[in-house]
Amino acid sequence: MFVPAEDRYDAMTYRRAGRSGLDLPAVSLGLWQNFGSADPYETQRAIVLRAVDRGITQIDLANNYGPPPGHAEESFGRMLATDLRGLRDELVVTTKAGYRQWPGPYGEYGSRKYLLASLDQSLRRLGLDHVDIFYSHRFDDLTPLEETLGALKTAVDSGRAVYAGISSYSARRTSEALEVADRIGLRLVVHQPSYSMLNRWIEEPDDDADGRSLLDVLGDAGLGAVVFSPLAQGMLTSKYLDGVPEGSRASRGGSFRPDFLTEDVVGHLRALAGIAADRGQTLAQMALAWALRDPRVTSVLVGASSPEQLDENLAALHGPAFGDDELRRIDQHAVDAGINIWAPRSSDL
Ligand SMILES: NC(=O)c1ccc[n+]([C@@H]2O[C@H](COP(=O)([O-])OP(=O)(O)OC[C@H]3O[C@@H](n4cnc5c(N)ncnc54)[C@H](OP(=O)(O)O)[C@@H]3O)[C@@H](O)[C@H]2O)c1
């Protein structure tokens, strides 16, 4: 039987999500990859139990995580029913709907029909009667925001979700969503955008949001940012400094396209690894600490293919603070690497 470490909450930092009442761990675990049917259950279990043992309270899911879609929820549901039985209320379990989950016109995007049916399916796979955060996974420019956000409100009002959030909405679409949410009496608590040293779009001023960046919009409205892929899918670790190792995400094909690793990008990674070494950190640790330097970022949402990766990454919380000079050195290499694969499907719309 799994008995979680008694001191698990001592070493973790919890940060308040915007102006809500919800504290989230500074590092959260996502089950997007490595939780498919071809990934050994024992490895999945070891990763999640290590996370729980280290005070990671937020486990991030979506309907489509697998493969096949839904498998990550089933797998985590199995853990909730066994090892994690009794810990449900110590965890923040999230899920999302927005990407293709089943065939036909009701299996993706932002309609009320899709979102509520998907949430019910997620709850069944997880074996839960509610999730803690239900997200609209992407902006849908063909569905009125009133409908998408109305479905989130129904999810919350019916007790199927405790909080609601949006993911990968641009600064402009987020301000629009906030207005609509206000009008219909829905409180959005978190936004989940991609963000890393190689993908800094959430810092950029947006003319369509009064010149504010997404981070500004979130800060003004009191939403927390839970940022995903803070290691740029593994690029911001030491693993790709000398080629593509066998078994790594880049070697598997899929969301990490081989053309991301240009000579130019690898040059920046090496320079960043040098700065990290001067700070007594690994590149992964510095990348996570850097993403957390802005208090509007509530949590960095990492993935892991082993418990050891999680251990390395969690040490990011105990590194030195950044000096201005260091941040300037980092800025020279923390440049856009063209890796925001979510932009054309959401934040560019
Ligand atoms: N809202 C959305 O649209 C959206 C989109 C994407 C992700 N997300 C969420 O964000 C979570 C994290 O995304 P992500 O997995 O792309 O995050 P990430 O933390 O940037 O990348 C994680 C991957 O990097 C490698 N890695 C991690 N730590 C390492 C270390 N210390 N040393 C060497 N390699 C390391 C592992 O890949 P290897 O297999 O190479 O070991 C790991 O699976 C997802 O699980 C999901 O919950 C949300």
The ligand as a Gaussian input file, in Angstrom:
#p B3LYP/6-31G(d) Opt

LIG

0 1
 N       -3.169000      23.178000     -22.400000
 C       -2.533000      22.642000     -23.412000
 O       -2.902000      22.821000     -24.580000
 C       -1.306000      21.813000     -23.127000
 C       -0.427000      21.488000     -24.180000
 C        0.712000      20.759000     -23.861000
 C        0.961000      20.388000     -22.559000
 N        0.076000      20.693000     -21.568000
 C        0.277000      20.247000     -20.179000
 O        1.594000      20.515000     -19.767000
 C        2.226000      19.317000     -19.334000
 C        3.693000      19.377000     -19.586000
 O        3.965000      19.476000     -20.984000
 P        5.322000      18.895000     -21.539000
 O        5.383000      17.451000     -21.216000
 O        5.505000      19.353000     -22.926000
 O        6.346000      19.675000     -20.556000
 P        7.904000      19.838000     -20.463000
 O        8.170000      19.801000     -19.005000
 O        8.328000      21.033000     -21.236000
 O        8.535000      18.544000     -21.170000
 C        8.511000      17.307000     -20.490000
 C        9.433000      16.313000     -21.167000
 O       10.785000      16.753000     -21.105000
 C       11.645000      15.671000     -20.757000
 N       12.214000      15.983000     -19.434000
 C       11.574000      16.493000     -18.342000
 N       12.436000      16.663000     -17.326000
 C       13.643000      16.268000     -17.778000
 C       14.918000      16.235000     -17.195000
 N       15.124000      16.655000     -15.960000
 N       15.956000      15.786000     -17.948000
 C       15.769000      15.372000     -19.226000
 N       14.559000      15.386000     -19.835000
 C       13.504000      15.834000     -19.118000
 C       10.779000      14.424000     -20.743000
 O       10.730000      13.895000     -22.069000
 P       11.486000      12.561000     -22.540000
 O       10.413000      11.658000     -22.984000
 O       12.350000      13.022000     -23.684000
 O       12.269000      12.041000     -21.379000
 C        9.425000      14.993000     -20.389000
 O        8.355000      14.165000     -20.778000
 C        1.481000      18.237000     -20.111000
 O        1.605000      16.943000     -19.521000
 C        0.077000      18.747000     -20.044000
 O       -0.481000      18.462000     -18.782000
 C       -1.044000      21.411000     -21.838000

